[in-house]
Amino acid sequence: MLSPSEQIDHLKLSAEHAGLTLPAVELPESHHLVVGRMRLHYLDWGVKGRHPILFLHGGGLNAHTWDLVCLMLRHRYHCLALDQRGHGDSEWEPTADYRFDAQVADVEGFIEKLKLERPLLVGHSMGGFAAMGYAIRHAASMAGLVLVDIAPEISMQGSLKIRDFIKMDREMDSVEDFVERALKFNPMRNRQLLRRSLLHNLRQLPNGRWAWKHDPNRMPQNFEHERDERKTMIMELGPVLTGVMVSGRNASSMASELGSMVVTEQIDAMRALGVDPLRKLVTPRIFATIATLFFLTIVADACGILGGGAVTVLMNHQNGTQYFNMAWEHLRNPDIVQGLVKPIFFGYILSSIGCFYGLRTSGGTQGVGRSTIQAVVTSSVLIIFVDFLITHVLLTIFG
């Protein structure tokens, strides 16, 4: 932590570096407020009675992000900067509930408890999302919304770069180690300003080492795995579920149809007339099934993604444009190839299995029933097994 004199020096140096002329420097009041079951810390720069502005910091940061801004505006507005859950001096959520809705609920509760009338919300990065969420629900009662380094559409490449930086060693031997690492990430920063800023965001542990104040569980530990799960619809669910459903419809239909032709001796009649049953009956069914399953898989993928978008917008009250943009950015060409290669194999499997069991039917009408069941079960099991093999091979090729 910085002492009061160090905080004042830090503000003066920040203003000088930014080319600003500071008014009389007054430090904020530090307060805690319980919202729901969370203890939240905030800085009150004053002045009460003036129009309120609530500042929300970005991920991995804290309320001191806005120190210089609040100091410059406090002569006209009532400036408050909130440490969001799991950040700064606010409480860590014990169940690691850092969902978008939870952050928006914190903002709602904070504004309600302090009785802020027609607040202006200023959000940076993660705080910008919370501010947008609040604006969606309470736009009529707000004076305005300011977004910094955030928009309804985000660049996943930049977001991942920041996440990777924050997820690096949480504990280091000294503050200087954190300074050196931060300078490698952004060499343009002023070392002295950076060091003092980091002191607002670090705490010293009982063993003498230093660590980030923010909760390490606020982000998924395996973000790459979570990101890959979003592609499951294209790579796995779309092809596999469509293949299994079509096997229940087409494989059974082919087996029963060809089985009936076998027990009524129509296949024997075709052979007697010199007609090849494989060429006339099996080959068209295989090609038709492959083509149909290929396009049905595309339809299934589209329906799955649209369904996810509907849930995101209607139930989670999140931005639909952002959902679709992120879904698109997460997809790579190999993912699309994998999702479209599988239905070709699945179509061949279920059609050939259906025809195979149909042509080897025996035992009259009871045999037709047995062939139908065997075709459905065998094709369904083979689809799941071949899906595993194809996934393994394609992952080996594309990585």
Secondary structure, DSSP 4 states (H G I P E B T S, - for coil): ---HHHHHHHHHHHHHHHT----S--PPEEEEEEETTEEEEEEEEE-TTSPEEEEE--TT--GGGGHHHHHHHTTTSEEEEEE-TTSTTSPPPTT----HHHHHHHHHHHHHHTT--SPEEEEETHHHHHHHHHHHHHGGG-SEEEEES--SS--HHHHHHHHHHHHS-SEES-HHHHHHHHHHH-TTS-HHHHHHHHHHHEEE-TTS-EEESS-GGGS-TTHHHHHHHTTHIIIIIHHHHHHHHHIIIIIHHHHHHHHHHHHTTHHHHHHHTT--HIIIIIHHHHHHHHHHHHHHHHHHHHHHHHHHHHIIIIIS---HHHHHHHHHHH--HHHHHHHHHHHHHHHHHHHHHHHHHHHT--SHHHHHHHHHHHHHHHHHHHHHHHHHHHHHHHHHHH-
